[in-house]
Amino acid sequence: MDVSWTLWVLTILGLSALIAVDFFIGRKPHDVTTKEAGIWTIVWIALAALFGLGLLLFGESQASGEFFAGFITEKSLSVDNLFVFVLIMAKFSVPSHLQQRVLLVGVLIALVLRAIFIAAGAAVIANFSWVFYIFGAFLIYTAWKLIQEARADEEEEEFEENRLLKTIERRFGVADRYHGTKLFIRNNGKRVLTPLMVVMLAIGTTDVLFALDSIPAIFGLTQDPYIVFTANAFALMGLRQLYFLIGGLLKKLVHLSYGLSVILGFIGVKLVLHALHESGVHVPEISIPVSLGVICGVLVITTITSLVANKKQARTEAAEDADETADKGAGIDA
């Protein structure tokens, strides 16, 4: 897709305007209700759909298909990221009325950092086609790692601060409590960070780690930097509302890791086939419609199997509780 600088500028201005509106609406700290989160989740998904349909109407059917495939992939990967966001919120004991501000600024930091990643990735791909082999192999490895983690019976996870975050905390110091929406305060004449600023940086910098698999994944669906950027932007900007909407339901998506591993593995194979094709080897390439169908199909199956597994688990626990109650009753009668 041939994108002019004018279109780039207009797109960035449009996205900035949407972010400004989102910030204005949520400027006052408050507890986000399920209704509010649901409405805004629908709004962001609708805006993404309109953008994709706009590409189609302007004659960019290939770009439109790539955008939807990229958006759905990034959105599904971002849902998995919410697990870590929940851990971060718990680690820093973020008050519920400040969580929306944390996510808004944290996601904004993540968007800027991802834009840098995307620009670097596009430059590398444009000059070194062999990088597709590396991206493909990395995604296949990540898929296998996800399966191993999903099968492992691990204890409750805790968020571990990264080196960058620890360095910033040592350099500037951190206040011992939250001070409303303030990011810095004066403590004994020294300017220090508030816990709110630290948790915002934690959200933003942690997302960079997630970008290590999500950016190669979307480059496996499209090599157009404009589509990669816009798909990432729309997927990230609705993440805050999605957090409040499905935060309590995350643990019920028990098969999500398996679904994501299949998607990443599939895209990894697609990248390797594309790399072989670029090298002159006659191999079949996977089209965008097929990719979109596989991604959507895997997510639907994953959701259904997760719901079935949860219902089965609920029936089992109910039966065990009934047996335990019956045993206690028998003991009392005796």
N, C-alpha and C positions, 0 to 999 in steps of 0.2 A: 504494500500500500504506500503510495507516494504522498507523504505528509509534509506540507509546507510549514515554515516557521510560524506563519500567521495562525495556522490551525493549532499548532503546539501551544502558542501563547493563549489563544482563545480557550483551549481545553484547560490549561492550568488555571486561568482566571476563573473559568466556570466552576472547577473543582474547589478552588479557594473560596468562591462565593458560597458554595454549598457548606463548606466547613465553617465559614463565618456564621451562617444561619444556624447551623447545628450548635455552635458555641454560644450564640446569642440566646437561643431557646433554653439551653442548659446552663446558662451563666450563674443562676442561683442554685447553690448546693441543695439537693433534696433527695429523698428516697424515691427511686424510680419504680413506678408501679408496672405490673405485668401488662396492663392496657397500654400505657405510654410506650413501653418497649416494643410491644407488638405492632402498634401503629407505625412507629418509625422504622422498624425492621421491614415492614411492607413497603414503606416509602422508598427506602434505599434500594430494595430489590427491584421495585418498579422503575426507578431512575436508571438502574443498570440495564433493565430490559429495554427501556426506551432508547438508550444509547446504542445498544446492539441492533435494534430495529432501524434506528437512524442510519447506521452503516449500511444496512441492507437496502434501504430506500434510496440511498445515494449511489447504488450500484456496486457496493463493495460486499458481495455475497460471501466471498472467501474470508474477508476480514471479519464479517459479522459472525460467521461460524467459529472462527478462531477466538473471537472475543468471548462468546458464550462458553466455549469449551474451557478457556482460560479462567473465566470468572467462576464457573462452577467448581473447577479444580481448586482454585485459590480459596474459595468460600469453604469448601469441605475441609481443606487443610487448616484453615483458620479456626474452625470449630474445635479441632484437636488442640489448637493453641490455647483455647479458653480454659482447658484443664490447668495449665500452668499459671494462667492469670488468676484463677481461683486460689492456687497455692501462694502466689505473691500477695494477694489481698489478705490472706490469713497470716502469712509470715509477718507482715508489717501492721497487722491489726487495724486496717483502714476503716474508719467510721463509714457506715452505710451511706450517709448523705454526701460523702466526699468521693465515693467510688466512681461516679460518672465523670467527675472532673479528672480524676486520675487516668481513666481510660481514654478520654478525649485527647488529652495532651500526650499520653503515652503512645496512642495510635498515630498521632500527628508526627511524633519523633520517628516512629517506625516507617511512616510513609516517606519521609525525607531520606532516611537511610536506605530504604529499598530503591528509591529513585537513583541513588548513587550506584547501588549494586547493579541495577538494570542497565545503566549507561555503561558501566565497566563490562558487563556481560555481552552487551551488543557489540562493543568495540572488539572484544576478544573473538567473538563468533565471526565478525566481518573479516578478520585477518587470519584466523586459524580455524579452518573447518574441522581439523582433527579433535578440537575440544568437545565435539559431540560424543566422541567415544568416552571421554572422561565423564561428561555429564550423565551419559547413559549408564555407565558402570556404577557411578555414585548412586543413582536413583535405584538401581537394582539392589545394591548393597543396603541402602536405606530401607527398602521394602522388606528385605530379609531381616534386618535389625528390628523393624516394627513388629514382625511376626514373632520373633524371639521374645520381645518385651511383652507382647500380648499374652503369650503362653506362660510366661514366668509368673509364679505366684509371689508377687512382691508385697512388702508391707506398705503402709501408708507413706506416700512420698512427701518430702519437704523441699521447699525452694532453697537452692543454694546460690548465693550471690556470686556473680562472675567477677573476674579480676578487675575489669574496668570500673565496676560499681564500687568495689572495695577500695580501689585507688582514689576515686573521687571522694568517698567518705573520709578517708584518712587525710586527704589534702585540705578539704574545706571544713570538716567536722559536721556533726549532725545534732540538732536539738533533741531534747529528751521527750518531747511531746509534740502533738499537732497544734498548729496555730491557725486554725481556720483554713482559708485558701492561700495563705502566705507561703511562698517558696523559699524565702530567705528571712532570717531575723538577726538582730544584733544580740550577741551573748557575751557579756563582759567586754564590750567594745569590739568584739570580733564578729565578722559576718559569717554565719554558718547556715547550712542547709536545714530545711525542715524535713521531717519524715515524709511529707507529701511530695516534695521534690525528689527524694530518693526513690520512692515507689514509682513515680512517673518515669524516671530514668531506668528503673528495673524493667518496667513494661516495654519501653522503647528499645532498650539494648537487647533484651531477651528475644524480641521478635527478630533481631538480626540473625540469631541462630536458626530460627525457623526458616528464614529466607534462604539458608544454605540448601534446603531441598525444594522449597516452593519456587524459587527463581529458575533453577534448572528444569523443573517440571513444566513450567509454562513456556520456557524456551523450546521444550520438546513438542509443544503444540503450535507455536508460532515463533518466527524469528523477527517479527515486526516489533521494534521497541515501543511504538505508539500503542499497539494492542497490549503488549506486556504491561506497560505502565498503567493504562486505563483499567485493565482487568484487575490489577493489584489494588489500584486506588479505590474502585467501587467495592471490592471485597473487604478491604480494611475499614473503610469509612462506616460501614454498617455493623462493625464488630462490637462497638460499645453497646448498642441496643440489643444485639444478639446475646451478649453476656448476661444481661438482666432477664432476657426472655427465656433462655434455656439453661441458665446457670444451675438450677436445681434438677434439671433433667439430664445433665451431662453423664452422670454415672449410669444412667439407663442405656446409653449407647454403648453397650458392652462389646459390640463387634465392630465399632468404628475403626479401630486400629487395623483390623484385618482388611476392611474395605479400602482404607487408605494405602495399605501395603500393596494391594492388587492394582490400584490406580497408579501408584508410583512405579511399580514393576512394569506395568503395561507401557507407560510413557518412556521408561528406560529402554525397553526393547524397541520402541518406536524411534528413539534417538539413535540407537545403534544401527538400525536399518537405514535411517536417513544418512548417517555417516558413511556407511558402506556404499550407498547410492552415490554420494558426493565423491567417493573415491573411485568411481567407475565400475563398481561391482553391480551386476544386474540382480537386484533383490526387490521384492514387492515392498511398496511403501504404504503405510497406514494413512488413510484419508481422514480429514477432519470430521466428516459425518460419522464415520466408524468410531473415531475417538470419542466424540460427543455421546454416541449411543452407549459405548462401554462405560464411560464415566458415570452417566446417569443411571444406567442399569445396575452397576455395582453399588451405588449409593442407595438406591431403592431397596435392593436385596438386603443390604447391610442394616437398613432401618427396620425392615420387616422382621428379619431374624433376631435383631436386638429386642424388639417388642415381644416376640414369641418367647424368647429366653427369659425375659423379665416376668412375664405372666406365669411361666412354668416355675420360676424361682419363688414367686409370690405364693403359688398353690402349695409348693413343698414346705415353705416356712409356715403357712397357715395350718397344714396338716401336722407339722411337728409341734406347733403351739397347742393344737387341740389334744394331741397325745400327751403332752406334758401336763396340761390341765386335768386330763382324765386320770393320769397317774397320781397327781396330787390329791384329787378327790377320793380316789381309792384308798390312799394312805390315811386320810382323815377318817373315813368310814371304819377302817380297820382299828 
